[in-house]
């Protein structure tokens, strides 16, 4: 199957035009925007180019699916506040007749809640959870890779479910000689086929992301810069009820939006320190996260993230720590292995 570049560009642009400016808290399935693996979390939570051999990065950009991921099985676990837990499984394979594919399941459990009547008396408990099932296909055309992901998302609150059908589309360019990659992804284009009972249909958590990664030839570091929320320039929210500062005359002066802050909130920076093929250290910074999740009195580590990768024989362990709030960090653990190794051992 041959894909022409002009056709691909028109396809991706048409997907982007289906989305409108969206306001936080008014979209369905927001859990789809959470990083589900340690590597993505360590790089700031948003990255469309740093794929390498990590099959989990297919969730960030379907065009990152490549031959290095073939037969890789990966399990991820995230522990949020209280008893909120997220788990993810991903697997990639190459079928000779049908090309390269990846499949995954992402599950988020918010724990159990006490159900009460109008008087406040306990009547039992109920659970809240969300999950999505995804299937990705990618095909390489010279230095370009084109990919797409089909997803089914389900959100359940005490048995009341909402269902959505979504898709991601992406393209990645990898320089044939240098360690330089450019990626473009349109995330979560879709429709809520079934809203909550008694509720109205809500828009999907669409995002358009553009990024690049580059590793200088003689430096052990790969740098990434990713722009997100490209469909809307001004994504700054200022609380109208927040108290302002007093000027020299004692008059209250409200905070105003600055051009630099508007631009900076669109960018996420990441770095991978490549000490060897078996050991890496990662770091990231998400300016939007820092500005939105900091406290009035202090910011702490909000917006920053750290991580590392250690490979031991056939297993690879990835760890990520992302600071969503000044009070502490969220910890991610991903374990991956190549199933082809076990099959060879069994056959021998």
N, C-alpha and C positions, 0 to 999 in steps of 0.2 A: 504494500500500500504506500503510494507516494503522496506526501502532503506538501503542497506549495506554500511558500512563506506568505504571500499576500492573502491566501485563503485563511491561513492560521491567524494572521493579524486581525482580519475582519471578524472571525469567529470570536476571538477574545474581546474585541471591542464591543461586539453586540451583547456579550454577556454582561459587561460592565454597565451598559446603558439600561439594564433591567433593574438596577438598584437606584434608590433615591436616598437622599440624606436621611440618616436615621439617628435617633436620640437614644442614649443609654437608658436601659430599663423599660423600653417599649418594644423589644424584640423577643421573639421566641427562641428557645434552645440556646441561650447564651453560653452554656457549658462547652459548645463546639469551639469557642474561642480560647479555651484554656489549653496550655501546652500539656501534652499527655506523656512526654518522655523526658528523661533527665538531660539529654543533650539540648533539646529545644529550650527547656527551662533555663539552663545555664547560660545560653546565648541571648537571654533577654526576653524569651517567650515568643518572638516573632523573627523568623528567618526563612527565606525561600531559596537559599543557595548552598548552604553548608550540609549537603547530603552525604557525600562519601559513601560508606558502606552501611550506614545506619538506616534500616528499613523504617524506623519510626518517623524519619523526616519526610516520608511520602505524605504524611498527614499535613505537613506544612506546605508542600508543593508537589503535586502528583508527577511533575516532570523530573523530579529528583530520582525516580525509580530507575535503577541501572543494574548492570550485570554483576556488580560487586555485592548486591543484595540477594542474589539468587540463593534460595534454600535457607535464608536466614529467619530464625524464629526469635521473637523478642517479647519479653514480659516486663511491664512497668507497673510501679505502685507509687501512689502519692498519698500522703497523710496530711489533710488540712486541719483546720481547727475542730475542736470537740471530736465527734465520731464521724466526721465527713471523710470519706475515702474514695479514691479514684484508682481504677486499674485499667490496663490496656494490654492487648495482645495483638501482634502484627506478624505477618508471614509473607514472604515474597517467593515467587517461583517463575520459571520460564518454561512455557509449553512450546514445543517445536512448531506446531501448526498455528497456534493462536497468539504467540508473542509473550511478552513479559507482563506479569500480573502481581498484585499484592492485595491481601485481604486483612481486615482488622476489625476488632470490636473494642469499643471504649465504654466503660461503665463508671458511673458516678453515683454513689450512695450517700444520701444526706443523713442517714440514721433513722431512728424511731422517734416519734413525737407522741405526746399525750393528747388524746382526743377528749374534749370537754363539751358539755352541753351549755345552754345559754346561761345557766346559773354558776358555771365554773366547776361543776362536779365532773370528776374523771369518768369517762365511759370506756376506756381502753386505750389502745395505741394504734398508730398507723405509720406507714413508711413512705418515704419520698426518694425516688431514684430517677435517673436519666441514663440513656445509653444510645449509642449509634453503631450501626453495622455498615462497613464500607468496602468497596471493591474498586481497585485502581488498575488502569491499563496505561502503558506508556510505550512509545515507539521512537526510536532514534532516527533522525534524518540528517546525515552528515554531522556537523558540530551542534545541531539542535536536537533537543528531546522534547516531544510533545506528550502530555499526559492528561488524563481526566479521571475523576473519582465520582462514583455514584454512592449516595449515602441514604440510609433510612434512619431517622432520629425519632426517639420515643421519650416522652416525659410523663411521669406518673406520680400523682399525688393522691394517696389513699384510694388507689384504684381508678381514679379519674385520669384518663390518658389523653395526651395530644400527640399527633403523629405528623411528621414532615418528611418530604422527599426533597433531597438537595443534591447539588453537584459542585465539584471543584474543577477548574480547568487551569492548566499552567504550561509554561514553556521555559526551557532553560538552555542557555548557550554556554558551552564549555570550550575554552580556547584549546586548540589542538596541541599546542606546545607549552603554554604557560599555565600555571595554576591560577586561572582566572575564570570566574563563573558569574553570569548574569541571569537572574530569574524573575519571572513575572507570574503571579498567581491571582486568580479570581476565586474567592472562597465563599461557600455556602449560598450559592444561587439556587433558589428553590421556592417551595410553596408548602404551607401548612395544610395538609389535606384533611386533617381532623383536629379542630380546636378542642379545648377543654369544654366539658358539658356546661352549657349556659354562658360560655364565653365567646368572644369574637376572634377571628383569625388575626394573627400578628405577623409582621414581616420577619424574614429570616435574618440572622446576624451576618449579613454580607460584608465582605472586605475585599479591597483591591490592594495588592502588595507588590512592590518592586524593590529588588535588592541586588547586591553584588558582593562577591568574596574574592579576596586576592592574597596570595602568599608570595612575598618577594623571594627571589631565587635563593638567596643566601641568608635568609632569616627564618628562624624556627617558629614563626607566628603567621597565622592566617586571619586576616581582618575581614569583618563583615559589616555592612551597613544596609539596613532595610527600612524602606518607607512604607507605612501602612495608612489606612483610612484615606486613600487617595481620592475618593469620590467626594470628599468634603474638606475644604481648606480650614475653616474655623471649627476646631473640635474642643475649644477651651470652654469650660463651664465655671462660672463664678456664682457662688451662692448669693442671691439677692438679699438674704437675711443676715449675711455675715457682717459683723461690725467693721467699720472702716477706721482709718487712723485720723487723728486730729491734726489739723494744720496749726500754724502759729497763731491763728485767730480763734482757735477752739472749734472750728467747723469740721464736721465729719467729712472725710474724703474717701470715697469708695475706690476699691481696686479696679484698675482698667486693664484691658487686654493688651498685651505687648506683641508686636509683630514677631519678634524673635522667639517668644514662647509659642506662638501659633505654629511656627515652622518646626521648632524643636520637638513638639509633641508628636509629630509624624514619624520620628526616626528612632530606631533601635540599633545600638551598636554592640558588636560581639567580637571576641578574640579567642582563638584557639592556639595555645602554645604547644607546638608539636615537638616534644622531646625525643620521641621515638614512635615507631608504629604500635608499640605496646603501652605507651603512656602519654597522656595529654592532660593539660589543665585548661579550663575555660573560664571566661568571664563575660558579663553582659551588662548593659545599662538601658533601661526603658524609661524615657523621660516622661511619657504620658502617665505611666504607672506611678512614678515618684510624685508628680504634681497632684494626682487625684487621690492617692492613698496616704499621704503624709498627714500629720496632725497639725493643728494651728500653731502649736508651740515648738515642735521639732519634726524633722524628717527621718532621722535615723538612717537605716539602710534601705528604705523603700525605693524600689526601682532598680536596685543592684542585684546581681546574681553571680554565683560561682559554681564550678563543677569540675569533675575530673573523670578520666577514662583509664581503666586498667585492664589489660588483656592478659589472661593466664591460660595458656594452651588453647583449648577450643572455646573457652568462654570469655565474654567481654562484659565487664561491669562498668556501668556509667552511673555517676552520682551528680545530682544537681541541687542547689539550694537557692531559692528565689525569695527575696524579701518583698512581700506584698504589703507589709505594714511595719512601722517602726518597732512594734512589740516583738517581732520575731520573724523567722523564715519558714518557708514550706519546703519539705525535703522530698526529693524524687530519687527513685532507685530503678534502674533498668538493667536487666540481665539478658544477654543475647548469645546465641550460638548458631552454628551452621549445621543443619540436620544432615547434610551430605556426609559429614565426618562420621556420624554415628552409623549411617547406612553402610559406609565402607568398612567400618570395624565389624559390623554384624555379618556382612557378606564374606569377610576374610576368616 
